[in-house]
Amino acid sequence: MADRLLFSKTGRARYISHLDLMRTFQRAFARAGIQIKHTEGFNPHPFVSIALPLSVGYSSQCEILEFGLVGGAEMEEVPRRLTAAMPEGIVVHQCYPAQRKLKELAYLNYIMNFEYSEGRPQETENAMQELLHRDSLVVEKKSNKAKSGFTQVDLIPLIRGWNLESQSDTLTLDVVARAQNPGLNPELIRAAFCQAYPQFTPDFVTFHRREVLDEEGKVFR
């Protein structure tokens, strides 16, 4: 049975790419003296796999890494020892046996902050509500499989639920979106909003992954 880590990626660590993050974990395991399974073949290397890689620039408090603990540490010691070997912004919170299949990971909860440096236009909340209450919201997204390099996707069926909060300079969208097969990158929501309401285009948008959920909307671990 495989093992898993629950970790967060915040601050400057948001800008570490997926491949660099995998290498960072491989080096951290070695520095911490934690022995993990290696790939087979002529050039074996430490095996780590991150479920649903995070886009560069996004923060998260619920990332999941799969690996195989061989020795050098007890499971309850792993978070402390591994975090000590990590760059600032990456904190390992939990180490546990993988009992559920990753295909059961169905939804992701994101917090999106639409920030306006000169104050949030009053109509932005109504505009976002109108957008997300539509029966259909078809947008174009990049696709390696399509000859044109793009494919069309309807965002509405991929959104399980959402909630809005308004502050003087920020519109916050708390959204639960499909994680895989197909998944919904919340960047597409930002793009659709700016296309539909260009007059309300924010100065900056932040994306934070808050939780991973199963088909029933319960926390996945």
Steps between C-alpha positions, in 0.01 A plus 500: 500500500622849416536784747386860467596844620265792553692825450448870440668721242481872574701822481791497256466122465193569282738568214679164516399300191363149521820333379716709731268415790543127430880544502475706819317218676747239373791701637318573826438130566874436453606793722257390772639146492160356408526196274235470228430264212685553172399434142630185334731480200853607407473845659279470810391822669282579804134453413266784593171592334288808565126468446343771281804729460441861598538780245801726553399802709219318682523439875357196677452349843394153382755358254541123493827320421522124460818305580617183670662517842773236534685598816702764683197650675170413661195632318416752776855644480490563126314837498741670743818360347393563142380856566838582655664403169257701287527854362287771660133471413477120485372337818419129538200457730427130497640162391259207475434173312316542168170317545287666232566503127590836347220457245259557793629858523212676326492871593730784603404797715663824384496849647533766229561863595426761234692804621438865402769745610271805467196338659264227383229617258167447674351300211766228497313267735182511291707447186668189641167363622350550155794320339487196729120474490504451123375170362816472292837674498708376206863612479805404299796331667829360376498135394788284384256256340314749279650581159435871557671488838176607670176336608171632635379416849183590691602612849156480668475116523853496651403726792344322800434813704619852575468791740588869469626752754570868435745736666583861416780401263448126445241257363556151642366194320494177703444230236492121494598376154551164331853368563554259210349327197461782414632746757425871517790741542354805680703721267225427244245661734717811524537512120125453444417778748744744339370416153135542601561811712819670379407815693540301824837344419692485831854628546606165642352156572637252754418128504515285814417128512332444836384137494479180299163322502342172394187451290277565804680826578679354804872556573721259304811352660 
